[in-house]
Amino acid sequence: MTSLSLQRRHPVRVLLVFLAAVVVVAVFGSLFSISAGDEYSGLRQPSWAPPSWLFGPVWTVLYGLIALSGWLAWRGNARRRELTLYGANLVLNAFWTPLFFGLGWFWPAFAEIVLLWLTVVALVVVFWRHSRVAALLLVPYLAWVSFAGALNFSIATLN
């Protein structure tokens, strides 16, 4: 029995792997965002900028959707290259916070979030072929990254 067929017989274990991957991304980002609320409040922001307390709950929900989406795509027989794109998206997601908050590099963070946005769009497209639900679960993530990109651009311009 191949390892792939064994994994297919234990989908809950694989779901735990997807959940663990997003937890690693969340923890990595949180290491650079311990004082993010104070830093964020100290920046010149556009009038439409959300309060800092909103980011934690939003990302908690989004990370759950991202994990479930990846797992559903895997269950729908997503190929290795599509799951590699998923992994690349998580890496891009993880590195935005250190760029923006850890280093205060607003313009490189903006360039990075554009790449992140492109990978989310690509994931929606490729996951659609394997699981429409997996693709649709990424739509709130796409909306939030779009909003975050506009906010990043505005903060970079104002500061």
C-alpha positions as CSV (number, residue, x, y, z in Angstrom):
1,M,0.0,0.0,0.0
2,T,1.5,3.4,-1.0
3,S,1.8,6.2,1.4
4,L,-0.7,8.2,-0.7
5,S,-3.4,5.5,-0.4
6,L,-2.7,5.2,3.3
7,Q,-3.2,9.0,3.7
8,R,-6.4,8.8,1.7
9,R,-7.7,6.3,4.3
10,H,-6.9,8.8,7.2
11,P,-8.2,12.1,6.0
12,V,-8.6,13.5,9.5
13,R,-4.8,13.1,10.0
14,V,-4.2,15.1,6.9
15,L,-6.7,17.8,8.1
16,L,-4.6,18.1,11.2
17,V,-1.5,18.7,9.0
18,F,-3.3,21.5,7.2
19,L,-4.4,23.0,10.5
20,A,-0.8,22.7,11.9
21,A,0.6,24.4,8.8
22,V,-1.7,27.5,9.3
23,V,-1.0,27.5,13.1
24,V,2.8,27.6,12.3
25,V,2.1,30.6,10.0
26,A,0.0,32.3,12.6
27,V,2.5,31.8,15.4
28,F,5.4,33.0,13.2
29,G,3.5,36.1,12.4
30,S,2.5,36.7,16.0
31,L,6.2,36.7,17.0
32,F,6.5,39.9,15.0
33,S,3.2,41.4,16.0
34,I,3.5,41.4,19.8
35,S,3.6,45.2,19.8
36,A,1.8,45.6,16.4
37,G,-1.3,47.2,18.0
38,D,0.8,50.0,19.4
39,E,2.9,50.4,16.2
40,Y,-0.3,50.3,14.1
41,S,-1.9,53.0,16.3
42,G,1.2,55.2,16.0
43,L,1.1,55.2,12.2
44,R,-0.6,57.8,10.1
45,Q,-3.6,55.9,8.7
46,P,-6.4,56.5,6.2
47,S,-9.8,57.3,7.7
48,W,-11.1,53.9,6.8
49,A,-8.4,51.9,8.6
50,P,-10.0,49.4,11.0
51,P,-9.2,49.3,14.7
52,S,-6.2,47.1,15.7
53,W,-8.4,44.7,17.8
54,L,-10.2,43.6,14.6
55,F,-7.1,41.9,13.0
56,G,-6.8,39.0,15.5
57,P,-10.4,37.7,15.2
58,V,-10.4,38.2,11.4
59,W,-7.2,36.2,10.9
60,T,-8.4,33.5,13.3
61,V,-11.4,32.9,11.0
62,L,-9.4,33.2,7.9
63,Y,-6.7,30.7,9.0
64,G,-9.5,28.2,9.7
65,L,-10.9,28.7,6.2
66,I,-7.5,28.5,4.6
67,A,-6.8,25.1,6.3
68,L,-10.2,23.7,5.5
69,S,-9.8,24.9,1.9
70,G,-6.5,23.2,1.4
71,W,-7.8,20.0,2.9
72,L,-10.9,20.0,0.7
73,A,-8.7,20.6,-2.4
74,W,-6.5,17.7,-1.3
75,R,-9.6,15.5,-0.8
76,G,-10.6,16.6,-4.3
77,N,-7.2,15.2,-5.6
78,A,-5.4,18.5,-6.0
79,R,-2.0,17.8,-7.6
80,R,1.4,18.3,-6.0
81,R,2.0,21.6,-7.9
82,E,-1.3,23.0,-6.7
83,L,-0.5,22.0,-3.1
84,T,3.0,23.5,-3.6
85,L,1.3,26.8,-4.6
86,Y,-0.8,26.5,-1.4
87,G,2.5,26.1,0.6
88,A,4.0,29.1,-1.2
89,N,0.9,31.1,-0.3
90,L,1.4,30.2,3.4
91,V,5.1,31.3,3.2
92,L,4.1,34.6,1.7
93,N,1.4,35.0,4.3
94,A,3.9,34.4,7.1
95,F,6.5,36.9,5.9
96,W,4.2,39.9,5.5
97,T,4.0,40.7,9.2
98,P,7.8,40.6,9.8
99,L,8.3,42.9,6.8
100,F,5.6,45.4,7.8
101,F,5.8,45.4,11.6
102,G,9.1,43.7,12.4
103,L,11.2,45.8,10.0
104,G,8.8,48.7,9.2
105,W,9.5,48.1,5.5
106,F,6.1,49.3,4.2
107,W,6.9,49.3,0.5
108,P,8.6,45.9,0.4
109,A,5.6,44.6,2.5
110,F,3.3,46.1,-0.2
111,A,5.2,44.3,-3.0
112,E,5.0,41.1,-1.0
113,I,1.3,41.4,-0.4
114,V,0.8,41.9,-4.1
115,L,2.5,38.5,-4.6
116,L,0.3,37.1,-1.8
117,W,-2.8,38.4,-3.5
118,L,-1.7,36.8,-6.8
119,T,-1.2,33.4,-5.1
120,V,-4.7,33.6,-3.5
121,V,-6.3,34.3,-6.9
122,A,-4.3,31.4,-8.4
123,L,-5.5,29.1,-5.6
124,V,-9.1,30.0,-6.1
125,V,-8.7,29.2,-9.8
126,V,-6.9,25.9,-9.4
127,F,-8.9,24.7,-6.4
128,W,-12.1,25.4,-8.3
129,R,-11.3,22.4,-10.5
130,H,-11.0,20.1,-7.5
131,S,-13.5,21.5,-5.0
132,R,-15.8,24.5,-5.6
133,V,-16.2,24.7,-1.8
134,A,-12.4,24.8,-1.3
135,A,-12.2,27.7,-3.8
136,L,-15.1,29.6,-2.3
137,L,-13.7,29.3,1.2
138,L,-10.7,31.3,-0.1
139,V,-12.9,34.2,-1.2
140,P,-13.0,35.9,2.2
141,Y,-9.2,35.5,2.4
142,L,-8.9,37.2,-1.1
143,A,-11.2,40.0,0.1
144,W,-9.2,40.6,3.2
145,V,-5.8,40.5,1.4
146,S,-7.2,43.0,-1.1
147,F,-8.3,45.3,1.7
148,A,-5.0,44.7,3.6
149,G,-3.1,45.6,0.4
150,A,-5.0,48.8,0.0
151,L,-4.3,49.6,3.6
152,N,-0.6,48.7,3.3
153,F,-0.4,51.0,0.3
154,S,-2.1,53.9,2.1
155,I,0.1,53.5,5.2
156,A,3.2,53.4,3.0
157,T,2.1,56.5,1.2
158,L,1.2,58.4,4.5
159,N,4.3,57.4,6.4
